[in-house]
Amino acid sequence: MHLIDIGANLTHDSFDRDRDAVLARARDAGVVQMVITGASREHSPMALELARQHPGFLYATAGVHPHHAVEYTDECDAEMRALHAHAEVVAVGECGLDYFRDFAPRPAQHRAFERQLQLASDVRAADGARKPLFLHQRDAHADFMAQMKNFDGTLGAAVVHCFTGERQELFDYLDQDWYIGITGWLCDERRGAHLRELVRHIPANRLMIETDAPYLLPRSLKPMPKDRRNEPMFLSHIVEELARDRGEDVDVTAANATAATRAFFRLPDTA
């Protein structure tokens, strides 16, 4: 079973003590490639550097999460554009809107999101194709859709990463032919029970999987790690639960998610 984690925050300082061991455990658990999330001015360059240290295994995104929206200045925009000149950076983001925490003022979130949508409209991969978007949305669906609509016809593919929303949100995204990223939120009986039914409606060619490590440790994991840190090796647990909820053999779910991911990020086949 070959798996690809589309969202791992491996630049997080909780991995500083054992990052190489984390990568080795991921490989042993069937994770053949990972996309390292760049979500700030500080961590996007770190994600690229990590990807460059592990060619063919690690890739990166570059962007600014809505929590950090106030840092999206003209200088930041120039930095992001420079990062996107590197082939290892395979998507624009993490970017979007987050009204659940409101760690940044909403006007600042709107400006940062719009500038990153413009960046996604402008930047190209080496072969001239538009890079895809790695999106975040929480409790901001209407405004999120409105901002995306302003760029209709000018963007490449898009994935709504770490989907935790309701039925209407899911179908709105699927109506746009966007991809959906599923995390260990699915395994949370307190908050994720509604996803058990919704994941059946995601077409196989639009479904991707991710850990969002070190966050969102699957609550159904046994035994639990003592430090409660999520890591990419637990992607196999997530795909097992996802397959069960979709009524599929786990090898089918895994193979389809991997194929969808390679198509989306245009990753080489390492098999």
C-alpha positions in Angstrom: 0.0 0.0 0.0 1.6 3.3 -1.2 0.3 6.4 0.6 0.9 10.1 0.1 0.4 12.6 2.9 -0.7 15.9 1.3 -0.4 17.9 4.5 2.3 17.5 7.1 3.7 20.4 9.1 7.1 18.8 9.4 8.8 22.2 10.0 7.0 22.4 13.3 9.5 22.5 16.2 8.1 19.4 17.8 9.9 17.5 15.1 13.3 19.1 15.6 14.4 16.3 18.0 13.7 13.4 15.7 12.7 14.5 12.2 14.8 11.9 10.4 13.3 9.2 12.5 9.8 10.5 11.8 10.5 10.3 8.1 11.9 6.7 8.5 8.8 5.6 10.4 6.6 7.1 7.7 8.4 5.2 5.0 8.1 2.0 7.0 4.3 2.6 7.2 3.9 2.9 3.4 4.1 6.6 3.0 6.1 7.0 -0.3 5.8 10.8 -0.7 4.7 13.8 1.4 3.8 17.5 0.8 5.2 19.7 3.6 2.9 22.6 4.4 4.2 26.1 4.1 1.9 28.3 6.1 3.9 31.5 7.0 6.8 33.7 6.0 9.0 31.8 8.4 7.9 28.2 7.6 7.4 28.3 3.8 11.1 28.7 3.1 11.8 26.0 5.8 9.4 23.6 3.9 11.2 24.2 0.7 14.6 23.5 2.3 13.3 20.3 3.8 12.0 19.2 0.5 15.3 19.9 -1.2 17.0 17.7 1.4 14.8 14.7 0.4 14.3 14.9 -3.4 11.6 12.7 -4.8 10.2 12.0 -1.3 9.3 15.4 0.1 7.7 18.4 -1.7 6.4 21.7 -0.3 3.7 24.3 -0.5 4.4 28.0 0.0 1.8 30.4 1.4 0.4 32.2 4.4 -2.3 30.7 6.6 -5.1 33.1 7.5 -3.9 33.1 11.1 -0.8 34.9 9.8 -2.6 37.1 7.4 -1.2 40.4 8.8 2.3 39.4 7.6 1.2 39.3 4.0 2.9 42.5 2.9 4.4 43.5 -0.5 7.7 42.0 0.7 6.0 38.8 1.7 4.4 38.6 -1.7 7.8 38.9 -3.4 9.2 36.2 -1.1 6.3 33.8 -2.0 6.8 34.4 -5.7 10.5 33.6 -5.3 9.7 30.4 -3.5 7.4 29.4 -6.3 10.2 29.6 -8.8 11.5 26.3 -7.3 10.2 23.0 -8.7 9.9 21.4 -5.2 7.1 23.9 -4.3 4.1 22.2 -5.8 1.1 24.3 -4.6 0.1 27.8 -3.5 -0.9 28.0 0.1 -1.9 27.2 2.8 -4.2 30.1 2.2 -7.9 30.9 2.8 -10.1 32.2 5.6 -10.6 31.2 9.3 -13.4 32.8 11.3 -13.4 30.1 14.0 -10.3 31.5 15.6 -10.1 35.0 14.1 -6.4 35.1 15.0 -6.1 37.8 12.3 -8.6 40.5 11.6 -11.0 39.5 8.9 -10.1 42.4 6.5 -6.5 41.3 6.7 -7.5 37.7 6.0 -9.4 38.8 2.9 -6.5 40.8 1.6 -4.0 38.0 2.2 -6.3 35.5 0.5 -6.9 37.7 -2.5 -3.2 38.3 -3.0 -2.5 34.6 -2.9 -5.3 33.9 -5.3 -3.6 36.4 -7.6 -0.3 34.7 -7.0 -1.9 31.4 -8.0 -3.3 33.0 -11.1 0.2 34.3 -12.0 2.7 31.7 -11.2 3.5 28.7 -13.4 5.3 25.5 -13.1 8.3 24.8 -15.4 6.1 23.4 -18.1 3.8 26.4 -18.0 0.9 24.9 -16.1 -0.7 26.7 -13.2 0.2 25.5 -9.8 -2.7 24.2 -7.7 -4.1 25.8 -4.6 -3.9 24.4 -1.1 -6.9 25.9 0.7 -8.0 26.4 4.3 -11.6 27.3 5.2 -13.2 27.2 8.7 -16.5 28.9 9.6 -16.1 31.3 6.6 -17.8 29.4 3.8 -19.8 32.2 2.1 -17.0 34.7 2.0 -14.5 32.0 1.0 -16.7 31.0 -2.0 -17.2 34.6 -3.0 -13.5 35.3 -3.1 -12.8 32.2 -5.1 -15.6 33.2 -7.5 -13.7 36.4 -8.2 -11.0 34.4 -9.8 -13.2 32.1 -11.9 -11.3 30.8 -14.9 -7.9 32.1 -13.8 -6.9 29.3 -11.3 -5.6 25.8 -11.6 -6.8 22.8 -9.5 -7.7 23.4 -5.8 -7.9 21.2 -2.7 -9.8 22.1 0.4 -7.4 20.7 2.9 -8.5 19.2 6.2 -12.2 19.2 5.3 -14.3 19.3 8.4 -17.4 21.0 7.1 -21.0 20.2 6.5 -22.8 18.5 3.6 -23.6 21.8 1.7 -20.0 22.9 1.9 -18.8 19.6 0.6 -21.2 19.6 -2.4 -20.3 23.3 -3.1 -16.7 22.3 -3.4 -17.4 19.2 -5.5 -19.6 21.3 -7.8 -16.4 23.3 -8.5 -14.4 20.1 -9.2 -12.2 20.9 -6.3 -10.4 18.1 -4.4 -11.0 17.2 -0.7 -8.4 16.4 1.9 -9.5 14.1 4.7 -7.5 14.0 8.0 -7.8 12.2 11.4 -10.7 14.5 12.2 -12.7 11.7 10.7 -11.6 9.6 13.7 -12.9 12.1 16.3 -16.2 10.8 17.8 -16.8 14.2 19.3 -16.4 16.4 16.2 -16.0 14.2 13.2 -18.9 11.8 13.3 -20.7 13.6 10.5 -17.8 13.0 8.2 -18.4 9.2 8.4 -21.3 9.5 6.1 -20.1 12.5 4.0 -16.9 10.8 2.8 -19.0 8.3 0.8 -20.0 11.2 -1.5 -16.5 12.2 -2.5 -15.6 10.8 -6.0 -12.5 8.6 -5.9 -10.6 11.0 -8.2 -11.2 14.0 -5.9 -10.3 12.4 -2.6 -6.9 12.8 -0.9 -5.6 12.0 2.6 -3.4 13.8 5.1 -2.3 13.8 8.7 -1.9 17.6 9.3 0.9 16.4 11.7 1.7 17.2 14.4 -1.9 18.2 14.8 -5.1 16.1 14.7 -3.9 12.9 16.2 -6.6 10.3 15.4 -8.5 9.7 18.6 -9.3 6.1 17.6 -5.5 5.3 17.4 -4.4 2.5 19.8 -2.1 2.7 21.5 -1.8 6.5 21.7 1.7 7.9 21.6 2.7 9.3 25.0 3.5 12.7 23.6 0.1 13.0 21.8 2.0 14.1 18.7 0.6 13.2 15.3 3.0 12.1 12.6 2.9 10.8 9.0 3.2 7.2 9.9 -0.4 7.3 11.2 -1.7 8.0 7.7 -2.3 4.3 7.3 -4.7 4.4 10.3 -6.6 7.3 8.7 -7.0 5.5 5.3 -8.2 2.3 7.1 -11.0 4.3 8.8 -11.8 6.1 5.6 -12.0 2.9 3.6 -14.4 1.4 6.2 -16.6 4.5 6.0 -16.7 4.4 2.2 -17.4 0.7 2.1 -14.3 0.0 0.1 -11.3 -2.3 0.5 -8.5 -0.3 2.0 -6.1 -1.0 -0.9 -8.7 0.5 -3.3 -9.1 3.6 -1.2 -5.3 4.0 -0.8 -4.6 3.4 -4.5 -7.3 5.9 -5.6 -6.1 8.6 -3.2 -2.5 8.2 -4.3 -3.5 8.4 -8.0 -5.6 11.5 -7.3 -2.7 13.1 -5.4 -0.1 12.5 -8.1 -2.5 13.9 -10.7 -3.2 17.0 -8.5 0.4 17.9 -7.5 1.9 16.3 -10.6 4.2 14.1 -8.6 6.3 11.4 -10.1 5.4 7.8 -9.6 7.9 6.3 -7.2 6.7 2.7 -7.5 
